[in-house]
């Protein structure tokens, strides 16, 4: 899962419906998911018994993917959350 701390559906819908609106002009879409604390999607996955990890550095990705694939091969669901540029 790519965590951009936003909800692109809201942003894109706003841009389509109000292309000349204030939200577009100010790049403020009320689509940020981190305004009231950080969302940890991997914690939700863990609560349901999945193998779950979060990476914040590029150097962590390869090993995390390997561990996730091992979990899947063992019959367990896996979620890997990677932080990317904010929405």
PDB file of N, CA, C and O in Angstrom, chain B, residues numbered from 101:
ATOM      1  N   UNK B 101       0.850  -1.151   0.000  1.00  0.00           N
ATOM      2  CA  UNK B 101       0.000   0.000   0.000  1.00  0.00           C
ATOM      3  C   UNK B 101       0.903   1.222   0.000  1.00  0.00           C
ATOM      4  O   UNK B 101       1.844   1.308   0.789  1.00  0.00           O
ATOM      5  N   UNK B 102       0.619   2.151  -0.872  1.00  0.00           N
ATOM      6  CA  UNK B 102       1.365   3.400  -0.904  1.00  0.00           C
ATOM      7  C   UNK B 102       0.607   4.432  -0.080  1.00  0.00           C
ATOM      8  O   UNK B 102      -0.519   4.802  -0.414  1.00  0.00           O
ATOM      9  N   UNK B 103       1.223   4.885   0.980  1.00  0.00           N
ATOM     10  CA  UNK B 103       0.590   5.822   1.902  1.00  0.00           C
ATOM     11  C   UNK B 103       1.037   7.244   1.583  1.00  0.00           C
ATOM     12  O   UNK B 103       2.125   7.670   1.971  1.00  0.00           O
ATOM     13  N   UNK B 104       0.179   7.970   0.870  1.00  0.00           N
ATOM     14  CA  UNK B 104       0.489   9.366   0.548  1.00  0.00           C
ATOM     15  C   UNK B 104      -0.220  10.326   1.505  1.00  0.00           C
ATOM     16  O   UNK B 104      -0.252  11.535   1.277  1.00  0.00           O
ATOM     17  N   UNK B 105      -0.785   9.771   2.573  1.00  0.00           N
ATOM     18  CA  UNK B 105      -1.474  10.537   3.611  1.00  0.00           C
ATOM     19  C   UNK B 105      -2.639  11.344   3.059  1.00  0.00           C
ATOM     20  O   UNK B 105      -3.001  12.385   3.607  1.00  0.00           O
ATOM     21  N   UNK B 106      -3.224  10.851   1.965  1.00  0.00           N
ATOM     22  CA  UNK B 106      -4.343  11.567   1.376  1.00  0.00           C
ATOM     23  C   UNK B 106      -5.321  10.638   0.694  1.00  0.00           C
ATOM     24  O   UNK B 106      -5.098   9.431   0.604  1.00  0.00           O
ATOM     25  N   UNK B 107      -6.383  11.206   0.226  1.00  0.00           N
ATOM     26  CA  UNK B 107      -7.442  10.457  -0.435  1.00  0.00           C
ATOM     27  C   UNK B 107      -7.629  11.072  -1.807  1.00  0.00           C
ATOM     28  O   UNK B 107      -8.326  12.075  -1.959  1.00  0.00           O
ATOM     29  N   UNK B 108      -7.012  10.474  -2.793  1.00  0.00           N
ATOM     30  CA  UNK B 108      -6.981  11.028  -4.139  1.00  0.00           C
ATOM     31  C   UNK B 108      -8.371  11.153  -4.767  1.00  0.00           C
ATOM     32  O   UNK B 108      -8.601  12.049  -5.580  1.00  0.00           O
ATOM     33  N   UNK B 109      -9.293  10.270  -4.402  1.00  0.00           N
ATOM     34  CA  UNK B 109     -10.635  10.329  -4.985  1.00  0.00           C
ATOM     35  C   UNK B 109     -11.297  11.676  -4.699  1.00  0.00           C
ATOM     36  O   UNK B 109     -11.966  12.235  -5.568  1.00  0.00           O
ATOM     37  N   UNK B 110     -11.116  12.194  -3.500  1.00  0.00           N
ATOM     38  CA  UNK B 110     -11.698  13.488  -3.139  1.00  0.00           C
ATOM     39  C   UNK B 110     -11.037  14.595  -3.951  1.00  0.00           C
ATOM     40  O   UNK B 110     -11.710  15.469  -4.497  1.00  0.00           O
ATOM     41  N   UNK B 111      -9.718  14.543  -4.023  1.00  0.00           N
ATOM     42  CA  UNK B 111      -8.985  15.572  -4.761  1.00  0.00           C
ATOM     43  C   UNK B 111      -9.392  15.590  -6.227  1.00  0.00           C
ATOM     44  O   UNK B 111      -9.693  16.649  -6.778  1.00  0.00           O
ATOM     45  N   UNK B 112      -9.402  14.431  -6.855  1.00  0.00           N
ATOM     46  CA  UNK B 112      -9.707  14.374  -8.284  1.00  0.00           C
ATOM     47  C   UNK B 112     -11.164  14.741  -8.575  1.00  0.00           C
ATOM     48  O   UNK B 112     -11.444  15.398  -9.577  1.00  0.00           O
ATOM     49  N   UNK B 113     -12.090  14.327  -7.714  1.00  0.00           N
ATOM     50  CA  UNK B 113     -13.496  14.692  -7.904  1.00  0.00           C
ATOM     51  C   UNK B 113     -13.676  16.208  -7.788  1.00  0.00           C
ATOM     52  O   UNK B 113     -14.419  16.809  -8.565  1.00  0.00           O
ATOM     53  N   UNK B 114     -13.005  16.813  -6.833  1.00  0.00           N
ATOM     54  CA  UNK B 114     -13.084  18.266  -6.655  1.00  0.00           C
ATOM     55  C   UNK B 114     -12.539  18.978  -7.884  1.00  0.00           C
ATOM     56  O   UNK B 114     -13.121  19.959  -8.347  1.00  0.00           O
ATOM     57  N   UNK B 115     -11.436  18.492  -8.407  1.00  0.00           N
ATOM     58  CA  UNK B 115     -10.840  19.117  -9.595  1.00  0.00           C
ATOM     59  C   UNK B 115     -11.759  19.007 -10.807  1.00  0.00           C
ATOM     60  O   UNK B 115     -11.836  19.935 -11.613  1.00  0.00           O
ATOM     61  N   UNK B 116     -12.464  17.863 -10.943  1.00  0.00           N
ATOM     62  CA  UNK B 116     -13.370  17.687 -12.089  1.00  0.00           C
ATOM     63  C   UNK B 116     -14.618  18.561 -11.968  1.00  0.00           C
ATOM     64  O   UNK B 116     -15.053  19.164 -12.950  1.00  0.00           O
ATOM     65  N   UNK B 117     -15.190  18.630 -10.777  1.00  0.00           N
ATOM     66  CA  UNK B 117     -16.451  19.342 -10.589  1.00  0.00           C
ATOM     67  C   UNK B 117     -16.237  20.855 -10.482  1.00  0.00           C
ATOM     68  O   UNK B 117     -17.046  21.635 -10.985  1.00  0.00           O
ATOM     69  N   UNK B 118     -15.161  21.261  -9.835  1.00  0.00           N
ATOM     70  CA  UNK B 118     -14.895  22.696  -9.637  1.00  0.00           C
ATOM     71  C   UNK B 118     -13.485  23.050 -10.131  1.00  0.00           C
ATOM     72  O   UNK B 118     -12.633  23.419  -9.323  1.00  0.00           O
ATOM     73  N   UNK B 119     -13.227  22.945 -11.430  1.00  0.00           N
ATOM     74  CA  UNK B 119     -11.867  23.167 -11.923  1.00  0.00           C
ATOM     75  C   UNK B 119     -11.330  24.581 -11.696  1.00  0.00           C
ATOM     76  O   UNK B 119     -10.117  24.793 -11.701  1.00  0.00           O
ATOM     77  N   UNK B 120     -12.219  25.536 -11.500  1.00  0.00           N
ATOM     78  CA  UNK B 120     -11.787  26.913 -11.245  1.00  0.00           C
ATOM     79  C   UNK B 120     -12.100  27.344  -9.822  1.00  0.00           C
ATOM     80  O   UNK B 120     -12.128  28.536  -9.515  1.00  0.00           O
ATOM     81  N   UNK B 121     -12.334  26.371  -8.961  1.00  0.00           N
ATOM     82  CA  UNK B 121     -12.714  26.671  -7.585  1.00  0.00           C
ATOM     83  C   UNK B 121     -11.541  27.033  -6.677  1.00  0.00           C
ATOM     84  O   UNK B 121     -10.376  26.947  -7.064  1.00  0.00           O
ATOM     85  N   UNK B 122     -11.884  27.432  -5.484  1.00  0.00           N
ATOM     86  CA  UNK B 122     -10.894  27.842  -4.482  1.00  0.00           C
ATOM     87  C   UNK B 122      -9.966  26.680  -4.120  1.00  0.00           C
ATOM     88  O   UNK B 122      -8.761  26.880  -3.965  1.00  0.00           O
ATOM     89  N   UNK B 123     -10.507  25.487  -3.986  1.00  0.00           N
ATOM     90  CA  UNK B 123      -9.692  24.325  -3.612  1.00  0.00           C
ATOM     91  C   UNK B 123      -8.566  24.101  -4.621  1.00  0.00           C
ATOM     92  O   UNK B 123      -7.423  23.849  -4.239  1.00  0.00           O
ATOM     93  N   UNK B 124      -8.893  24.193  -5.904  1.00  0.00           N
ATOM     94  CA  UNK B 124      -7.886  24.001  -6.951  1.00  0.00           C
ATOM     95  C   UNK B 124      -6.879  25.143  -6.918  1.00  0.00           C
ATOM     96  O   UNK B 124      -5.673  24.908  -7.004  1.00  0.00           O
ATOM     97  N   UNK B 125      -7.352  26.359  -6.797  1.00  0.00           N
ATOM     98  CA  UNK B 125      -6.469  27.527  -6.789  1.00  0.00           C
ATOM     99  C   UNK B 125      -5.485  27.491  -5.620  1.00  0.00           C
ATOM    100  O   UNK B 125      -4.338  27.916  -5.754  1.00  0.00           O
ATOM    101  N   UNK B 126      -5.946  26.977  -4.462  1.00  0.00           N
ATOM    102  CA  UNK B 126      -5.107  26.960  -3.266  1.00  0.00           C
ATOM    103  C   UNK B 126      -4.478  25.606  -2.982  1.00  0.00           C
ATOM    104  O   UNK B 126      -3.746  25.449  -2.005  1.00  0.00           O
ATOM    105  N   UNK B 127      -4.765  24.619  -3.840  1.00  0.00           N
ATOM    106  CA  UNK B 127      -4.264  23.254  -3.633  1.00  0.00           C
ATOM    107  C   UNK B 127      -4.634  22.730  -2.241  1.00  0.00           C
ATOM    108  O   UNK B 127      -3.813  22.112  -1.564  1.00  0.00           O
ATOM    109  N   UNK B 128      -5.864  22.982  -1.830  1.00  0.00           N
ATOM    110  CA  UNK B 128      -6.391  22.541  -0.535  1.00  0.00           C
ATOM    111  C   UNK B 128      -7.654  21.739  -0.793  1.00  0.00           C
ATOM    112  O   UNK B 128      -8.689  22.320  -1.121  1.00  0.00           O
ATOM    113  N   UNK B 129      -7.599  20.428  -0.655  1.00  0.00           N
ATOM    114  CA  UNK B 129      -8.705  19.576  -1.061  1.00  0.00           C
ATOM    115  C   UNK B 129      -9.449  18.887   0.074  1.00  0.00           C
ATOM    116  O   UNK B 129     -10.375  18.120  -0.188  1.00  0.00           O
ATOM    117  N   UNK B 130      -9.083  19.129   1.296  1.00  0.00           N
ATOM    118  CA  UNK B 130      -9.723  18.450   2.442  1.00  0.00           C
ATOM    119  C   UNK B 130      -9.677  16.935   2.238  1.00  0.00           C
ATOM    120  O   UNK B 130     -10.623  16.222   2.572  1.00  0.00           O
ATOM    121  N   UNK B 131      -8.578  16.463   1.693  1.00  0.00           N
ATOM    122  CA  UNK B 131      -8.419  15.043   1.395  1.00  0.00           C
ATOM    123  C   UNK B 131      -7.249  14.444   2.162  1.00  0.00           C
ATOM    124  O   UNK B 131      -6.842  13.317   1.883  1.00  0.00           O
ATOM    125  N   UNK B 132      -6.704  15.181   3.122  1.00  0.00           N
ATOM    126  CA  UNK B 132      -5.560  14.700   3.886  1.00  0.00           C
ATOM    127  C   UNK B 132      -6.038  13.775   4.991  1.00  0.00           C
ATOM    128  O   UNK B 132      -6.959  14.113   5.734  1.00  0.00           O
ATOM    129  N   UNK B 133      -5.420  12.615   5.100  1.00  0.00           N
ATOM    130  CA  UNK B 133      -5.799  11.640   6.121  1.00  0.00           C
ATOM    131  C   UNK B 133      -4.988  11.786   7.400  1.00  0.00           C
ATOM    132  O   UNK B 133      -5.289  11.115   8.387  1.00  0.00           O
ATOM    133  N   UNK B 134      -3.981  12.633   7.416  1.00  0.00           N
ATOM    134  CA  UNK B 134      -3.140  12.756   8.601  1.00  0.00           C
ATOM    135  C   UNK B 134      -3.425  14.017   9.417  1.00  0.00           C
ATOM    136  O   UNK B 134      -2.625  14.392  10.274  1.00  0.00           O
ATOM    137  N   UNK B 135      -4.552  14.669   9.158  1.00  0.00           N
ATOM    138  CA  UNK B 135      -4.857  15.900   9.876  1.00  0.00           C
ATOM    139  C   UNK B 135      -5.242  15.654  11.331  1.00  0.00           C
ATOM    140  O   UNK B 135      -5.101  16.548  12.166  1.00  0.00           O
ATOM    141  N   UNK B 136      -5.715  14.478  11.638  1.00  0.00           N
ATOM    142  CA  UNK B 136      -6.121  14.169  13.014  1.00  0.00           C
ATOM    143  C   UNK B 136      -5.355  12.970  13.545  1.00  0.00           C
ATOM    144  O   UNK B 136      -5.913  12.129  14.250  1.00  0.00           O
ATOM    145  N   UNK B 137      -4.102  12.895  13.213  1.00  0.00           N
ATOM    146  CA  UNK B 137      -3.283  11.774  13.644  1.00  0.00           C
ATOM    147  C   UNK B 137      -2.959  10.854  12.486  1.00  0.00           C
ATOM    148  O   UNK B 137      -3.647  10.839  11.465  1.00  0.00           O
ATOM    149  N   UNK B 138      -1.928  10.111  12.663  1.00  0.00           N
ATOM    150  CA  UNK B 138      -1.447   9.229  11.611  1.00  0.00           C
ATOM    151  C   UNK B 138      -2.305   7.982  11.480  1.00  0.00           C
ATOM    152  O   UNK B 138      -2.710   7.389  12.480  1.00  0.00           O
ATOM    153  N   UNK B 139      -2.580   7.590  10.247  1.00  0.00           N
ATOM    154  CA  UNK B 139      -3.313   6.354   9.974  1.00  0.00           C
ATOM    155  C   UNK B 139      -2.298   5.246   9.796  1.00  0.00           C
ATOM    156  O   UNK B 139      -1.348   5.395   9.028  1.00  0.00           O
ATOM    157  N   UNK B 140      -2.480   4.148  10.486  1.00  0.00           N
ATOM    158  CA  UNK B 140      -1.551   3.020  10.399  1.00  0.00           C
ATOM    159  C   UNK B 140      -2.296   1.822   9.828  1.00  0.00           C
ATOM    160  O   UNK B 140      -2.779   0.971  10.574  1.00  0.00           O
ATOM    161  N   UNK B 141      -2.386   1.758   8.511  1.00  0.00           N
ATOM    162  CA  UNK B 141      -3.128   0.695   7.841  1.00  0.00           C
ATOM    163  C   UNK B 141      -2.560  -0.685   8.159  1.00  0.00           C
ATOM    164  O   UNK B 141      -3.297  -1.670   8.201  1.00  0.00           O
ATOM    165  N   UNK B 142      -1.261  -0.752   8.382  1.00  0.00           N
ATOM    166  CA  UNK B 142      -0.657  -2.042   8.713  1.00  0.00           C
ATOM    167  C   UNK B 142      -1.133  -2.549  10.069  1.00  0.00           C
ATOM    168  O   UNK B 142      -1.170  -3.760  10.288  1.00  0.00           O
ATOM    169  N   UNK B 143      -1.491  -1.669  10.969  1.00  0.00           N
ATOM    170  CA  UNK B 143      -2.026  -2.101  12.267  1.00  0.00           C
ATOM    171  C   UNK B 143      -3.400  -2.755  12.103  1.00  0.00           C
ATOM    172  O   UNK B 143      -3.729  -3.703  12.815  1.00  0.00           O
ATOM    173  N   UNK B 144      -4.187  -2.250  11.173  1.00  0.00           N
ATOM    174  CA  UNK B 144      -5.485  -2.862  10.880  1.00  0.00           C
ATOM    175  C   UNK B 144      -5.264  -4.270  10.334  1.00  0.00           C
ATOM    176  O   UNK B 144      -5.958  -5.207  10.728  1.00  0.00           O
ATOM    177  N   UNK B 145      -4.307  -4.418   9.433  1.00  0.00           N
ATOM    178  CA  UNK B 145      -4.003  -5.733   8.866  1.00  0.00           C
ATOM    179  C   UNK B 145      -3.564  -6.701   9.959  1.00  0.00           C
ATOM    180  O   UNK B 145      -3.994  -7.854   9.971  1.00  0.00           O
ATOM    181  N   UNK B 146      -2.718  -6.250  10.871  1.00  0.00           N
ATOM    182  CA  UNK B 146      -2.261  -7.104  11.976  1.00  0.00           C
ATOM    183  C   UNK B 146      -3.438  -7.555  12.834  1.00  0.00           C
ATOM    184  O   UNK B 146      -3.482  -8.700  13.286  1.00  0.00           O
ATOM    185  N   UNK B 147      -4.382  -6.659  13.056  1.00  0.00           N
ATOM    186  CA  UNK B 147      -5.545  -7.002  13.885  1.00  0.00           C
ATOM    187  C   UNK B 147      -6.356  -8.142  13.273  1.00  0.00           C
ATOM    188  O   UNK B 147      -7.051  -8.870  13.981  1.00  0.00           O
ATOM    189  N   UNK B 148      -6.261  -8.288  11.953  1.00  0.00           N
ATOM    190  CA  UNK B 148      -6.980  -9.362  11.271  1.00  0.00           C
ATOM    191  C   UNK B 148      -6.088 -10.567  11.000  1.00  0.00           C
ATOM    192  O   UNK B 148      -6.466 -11.465  10.248  1.00  0.00           O
ATOM    193  N   UNK B 149      -4.910 -10.589  11.607  1.00  0.00           N
ATOM    194  CA  UNK B 149      -4.040 -11.746  11.498  1.00  0.00           C
ATOM    195  C   UNK B 149      -3.080 -11.744  10.327  1.00  0.00           C
ATOM    196  O   UNK B 149      -2.426 -12.755  10.071  1.00  0.00           O
ATOM    197  N   UNK B 150      -2.980 -10.655   9.622  1.00  0.00           N
ATOM    198  CA  UNK B 150      -2.064 -10.585   8.475  1.00  0.00           C
ATOM    199  C   UNK B 150      -0.651 -10.255   8.945  1.00  0.00           C
ATOM    200  O   UNK B 150      -0.453  -9.657  10.003  1.00  0.00           O
ATOM    201  N   UNK B 151       0.303 -10.648   8.152  1.00  0.00           N
ATOM    202  CA  UNK B 151       1.672 -10.164   8.332  1.00  0.00           C
ATOM    203  C   UNK B 151       1.658  -8.730   7.822  1.00  0.00           C
ATOM    204  O   UNK B 151       1.172  -8.475   6.720  1.00  0.00           O
ATOM    205  N   UNK B 152       2.173  -7.804   8.590  1.00  0.00           N
ATOM    206  CA  UNK B 152       2.098  -6.403   8.173  1.00  0.00           C
ATOM    207  C   UNK B 152       3.361  -5.663   8.565  1.00  0.00           C
ATOM    208  O   UNK B 152       3.905  -5.850   9.653  1.00  0.00           O
ATOM    209  N   UNK B 153       3.807  -4.828   7.661  1.00  0.00           N
ATOM    210  CA  UNK B 153       5.013  -4.026   7.891  1.00  0.00           C
ATOM    211  C   UNK B 153       4.819  -2.632   7.328  1.00  0.00           C
ATOM    212  O   UNK B 153       3.952  -2.385   6.490  1.00  0.00           O
ATOM    213  N   UNK B 154       5.659  -1.729   7.818  1.00  0.00           N
ATOM    214  CA  UNK B 154       5.679  -0.346   7.332  1.00  0.00           C
ATOM    215  C   UNK B 154       7.130   0.001   7.023  1.00  0.00           C
ATOM    216  O   UNK B 154       8.019  -0.268   7.831  1.00  0.00           O
ATOM    217  N   UNK B 155       7.372   0.590   5.873  1.00  0.00           N
ATOM    218  CA  UNK B 155       8.713   1.053   5.540  1.00  0.00           C
ATOM    219  C   UNK B 155       8.683   2.557   5.327  1.00  0.00           C
ATOM    220  O   UNK B 155       7.708   3.118   4.828  1.00  0.00           O
ATOM    221  N   UNK B 156       9.770   3.189   5.718  1.00  0.00           N
ATOM    222  CA  UNK B 156       9.876   4.640   5.561  1.00  0.00           C
ATOM    223  C   UNK B 156      11.127   5.045   4.794  1.00  0.00           C
ATOM    224  O   UNK B 156      11.303   6.214   4.452  1.00  0.00           O
ATOM    225  N   UNK B 157      11.990   4.075   4.528  1.00  0.00           N
ATOM    226  CA  UNK B 157      13.241   4.323   3.808  1.00  0.00           C
ATOM    227  C   UNK B 157      13.342   3.362   2.631  1.00  0.00           C
ATOM    228  O   UNK B 157      12.934   2.205   2.736  1.00  0.00           O
ATOM    229  N   UNK B 158      13.878   3.830   1.522  1.00  0.00           N
ATOM    230  CA  UNK B 158      14.007   2.986   0.332  1.00  0.00           C
ATOM    231  C   UNK B 158      14.813   1.720   0.614  1.00  0.00           C
ATOM    232  O   UNK B 158      14.521   0.666   0.050  1.00  0.00           O
ATOM    233  N   UNK B 159      15.806   1.809   1.464  1.00  0.00           N
ATOM    234  CA  UNK B 159      16.643   0.663   1.777  1.00  0.00           C
ATOM    235  C   UNK B 159      15.929  -0.452   2.527  1.00  0.00           C
ATOM    236  O   UNK B 159      16.455  -1.560   2.627  1.00  0.00           O
ATOM    237  N   UNK B 160      14.755  -0.183   3.048  1.00  0.00           N
ATOM    238  CA  UNK B 160      13.985  -1.184   3.789  1.00  0.00           C
ATOM    239  C   UNK B 160      13.069  -2.009   2.895  1.00  0.00           C
ATOM    240  O   UNK B 160      12.573  -3.055   3.315  1.00  0.00           O
ATOM    241  N   UNK B 161      12.840  -1.554   1.680  1.00  0.00           N
ATOM    242  CA  UNK B 161      11.800  -2.131   0.830  1.00  0.00           C
ATOM    243  C   UNK B 161      12.085  -3.576   0.436  1.00  0.00           C
ATOM    244  O   UNK B 161      11.210  -4.430   0.573  1.00  0.00           O
ATOM    245  N   UNK B 162      13.278  -3.864  -0.045  1.00  0.00           N
ATOM    246  CA  UNK B 162      13.571  -5.197  -0.560  1.00  0.00           C
ATOM    247  C   UNK B 162      13.363  -6.276   0.507  1.00  0.00           C
ATOM    248  O   UNK B 162      12.698  -7.278   0.244  1.00  0.00           O
ATOM    249  N   UNK B 163      13.912  -6.090   1.682  1.00  0.00           N
ATOM    250  CA  UNK B 163      13.767  -7.090   2.746  1.00  0.00           C
ATOM    251  C   UNK B 163      12.311  -7.215   3.188  1.00  0.00           C
ATOM    252  O   UNK B 163      11.840  -8.314   3.480  1.00  0.00           O
ATOM    253  N   UNK B 164      11.601  -6.090   3.236  1.00  0.00           N
ATOM    254  CA  UNK B 164      10.195  -6.130   3.646  1.00  0.00           C
ATOM    255  C   UNK B 164       9.346  -6.894   2.627  1.00  0.00           C
ATOM    256  O   UNK B 164       8.465  -7.667   3.002  1.00  0.00           O
ATOM    257  N   UNK B 165       9.613  -6.674   1.347  1.00  0.00           N
ATOM    258  CA  UNK B 165       8.884  -7.423   0.310  1.00  0.00           C
ATOM    259  C   UNK B 165       9.169  -8.911   0.453  1.00  0.00           C
ATOM    260  O   UNK B 165       8.260  -9.734   0.343  1.00  0.00           O
ATOM    261  N   UNK B 166      10.413  -9.253   0.696  1.00  0.00           N
ATOM    262  CA  UNK B 166      10.776 -10.659   0.866  1.00  0.00           C
ATOM    263  C   UNK B 166      10.007 -11.289   2.034  1.00  0.00           C
ATOM    264  O   UNK B 166       9.485 -12.397   1.905  1.00  0.00           O
ATOM    265  N   UNK B 167       9.937 -10.596   3.162  1.00  0.00           N
ATOM    266  CA  UNK B 167       9.203 -11.127   4.317  1.00  0.00           C
ATOM    267  C   UNK B 167       7.706 -11.250   4.027  1.00  0.00           C
ATOM    268  O   UNK B 167       7.066 -12.216   4.443  1.00  0.00           O
ATOM    269  N   UNK B 168       7.161 -10.282   3.324  1.00  0.00           N
ATOM    270  CA  UNK B 168       5.733 -10.336   2.957  1.00  0.00           C
ATOM    271  C   UNK B 168       5.455 -11.513   2.031  1.00  0.00           C
ATOM    272  O   UNK B 168       4.464 -12.223   2.206  1.00  0.00           O
ATOM    273  N   UNK B 169       6.320 -11.720   1.053  1.00  0.00           N
ATOM    274  CA  UNK B 169       6.134 -12.847   0.141  1.00  0.00           C
ATOM    275  C   UNK B 169       6.247 -14.183   0.871  1.00  0.00           C
ATOM    276  O   UNK B 169       5.514 -15.123   0.564  1.00  0.00           O
ATOM    277  N   UNK B 170       7.156 -14.268   1.829  1.00  0.00           N
ATOM    278  CA  UNK B 170       7.278 -15.483   2.632  1.00  0.00           C
ATOM    279  C   UNK B 170       5.989 -15.746   3.407  1.00  0.00           C
ATOM    280  O   UNK B 170       5.540 -16.888   3.506  1.00  0.00           O
ATOM    281  N   UNK B 171       5.406 -14.699   3.950  1.00  0.00           N
ATOM    282  CA  UNK B 171       4.145 -14.846   4.674  1.00  0.00           C
ATOM    283  C   UNK B 171       3.043 -15.342   3.746  1.00  0.00           C
ATOM    284  O   UNK B 171       2.285 -16.244   4.102  1.00  0.00           O
ATOM    285  N   UNK B 172       2.957 -14.757   2.567  1.00  0.00           N
ATOM    286  CA  UNK B 172       1.928 -15.160   1.598  1.00  0.00           C
ATOM    287  C   UNK B 172       2.140 -16.614   1.175  1.00  0.00           C
ATOM    288  O   UNK B 172       1.184 -17.384   1.089  1.00  0.00           O
ATOM    289  N   UNK B 173       3.384 -16.983   0.916  1.00  0.00           N
ATOM    290  CA  UNK B 173       3.674 -18.368   0.543  1.00  0.00           C
ATOM    291  C   UNK B 173       3.307 -19.341   1.657  1.00  0.00           C
ATOM    292  O   UNK B 173       3.018 -20.509   1.398  1.00  0.00           O
ATOM    293  N   UNK B 174       3.319 -18.855   2.897  1.00  0.00           N
ATOM    294  CA  UNK B 174       2.936 -19.677   4.036  1.00  0.00           C
ATOM    295  C   UNK B 174       1.436 -19.645   4.323  1.00  0.00           C
ATOM    296  O   UNK B 174       0.978 -20.205   5.319  1.00  0.00           O
ATOM    297  N   UNK B 175       0.678 -18.992   3.452  1.00  0.00           N
ATOM    298  CA  UNK B 175      -0.772 -18.974   3.596  1.00  0.00           C
ATOM    299  C   UNK B 175      -1.334 -17.800   4.382  1.00  0.00           C
ATOM    300  O   UNK B 175      -2.524 -17.787   4.697  1.00  0.00           O
ATOM    301  N   UNK B 176      -0.514 -16.827   4.700  1.00  0.00           N
ATOM    302  CA  UNK B 176      -0.956 -15.664   5.469  1.00  0.00           C
ATOM    303  C   UNK B 176      -1.071 -14.455   4.546  1.00  0.00           C
ATOM    304  O   UNK B 176      -0.255 -14.282   3.641  1.00  0.00           O
ATOM    305  N   UNK B 177      -2.064 -13.635   4.768  1.00  0.00           N
ATOM    306  CA  UNK B 177      -2.173 -12.374   4.033  1.00  0.00           C
ATOM    307  C   UNK B 177      -1.041 -11.456   4.467  1.00  0.00           C
ATOM    308  O   UNK B 177      -0.512 -11.601   5.569  1.00  0.00           O
ATOM    309  N   UNK B 178      -0.669 -10.520   3.616  1.00  0.00           N
ATOM    310  CA  UNK B 178       0.403  -9.583   3.958  1.00  0.00           C
ATOM    311  C   UNK B 178       0.073  -8.194   3.444  1.00  0.00           C
ATOM    312  O   UNK B 178      -0.482  -8.036   2.357  1.00  0.00           O
ATOM    313  N   UNK B 179       0.419  -7.193   4.234  1.00  0.00           N
ATOM    314  CA  UNK B 179       0.254  -5.797   3.852  1.00  0.00           C
ATOM    315  C   UNK B 179       1.579  -5.091   4.109  1.00  0.00           C
ATOM    316  O   UNK B 179       2.141  -5.179   5.201  1.00  0.00           O
ATOM    317  N   UNK B 180       2.062  -4.400   3.108  1.00  0.00           N
ATOM    318  CA  UNK B 180       3.284  -3.604   3.238  1.00  0.00           C
ATOM    319  C   UNK B 180       2.909  -2.154   2.954  1.00  0.00           C
ATOM    320  O   UNK B 180       2.479  -1.821   1.850  1.00  0.00           O
ATOM    321  N   UNK B 181       3.073  -1.305   3.943  1.00  0.00           N
ATOM    322  CA  UNK B 181       2.782   0.110   3.796  1.00  0.00           C
ATOM    323  C   UNK B 181       4.075   0.849   3.548  1.00  0.00           C
ATOM    324  O   UNK B 181       5.040   0.695   4.296  1.00  0.00           O
ATOM    325  N   UNK B 182       4.098   1.658   2.491  1.00  0.00           N
ATOM    326  CA  UNK B 182       5.280   2.451   2.161  1.00  0.00           C
ATOM    327  C   UNK B 182       4.883   3.913   2.077  1.00  0.00           C
ATOM    328  O   UNK B 182       3.970   4.278   1.336  1.00  0.00           O
ATOM    329  N   UNK B 183       5.574   4.745   2.839  1.00  0.00           N
ATOM    330  CA  UNK B 183       5.322   6.178   2.789  1.00  0.00           C
ATOM    331  C   UNK B 183       5.849   6.753   1.499  1.00  0.00           C
ATOM    332  O   UNK B 183       6.982   6.468   1.111  1.00  0.00           O
ATOM    333  N   UNK B 184       5.044   7.561   0.825  1.00  0.00           N
ATOM    334  CA  UNK B 184       5.450   8.247  -0.402  1.00  0.00           C
ATOM    335  C   UNK B 184       5.149   9.736  -0.245  1.00  0.00           C
ATOM    336  O   UNK B 184       4.652  10.163   0.797  1.00  0.00           O
ATOM    337  N   UNK B 185       5.440  10.507  -1.247  1.00  0.00           N
ATOM    338  CA  UNK B 185       5.204  11.952  -1.209  1.00  0.00           C
ATOM    339  C   UNK B 185       3.747  12.234  -0.866  1.00  0.00           C
ATOM    340  O   UNK B 185       2.854  11.636  -1.466  1.00  0.00           O
ATOM    341  N   UNK B 186       3.485  13.128   0.080  1.00  0.00           N
ATOM    342  CA  UNK B 186       2.094  13.428   0.459  1.00  0.00           C
ATOM    343  C   UNK B 186       1.267  13.925  -0.705  1.00  0.00           C
ATOM    344  O   UNK B 186       1.781  14.552  -1.632  1.00  0.00           O
ATOM    345  N   UNK B 187      -0.035  13.635  -0.642  1.00  0.00           N
ATOM    346  CA  UNK B 187      -1.012  14.048  -1.660  1.00  0.00           C
ATOM    347  C   UNK B 187      -1.042  15.547  -1.758  1.00  0.00           C
ATOM    348  O   UNK B 187      -1.799  16.098  -2.557  1.00  0.00           O
TER     349      UNK B 187
END
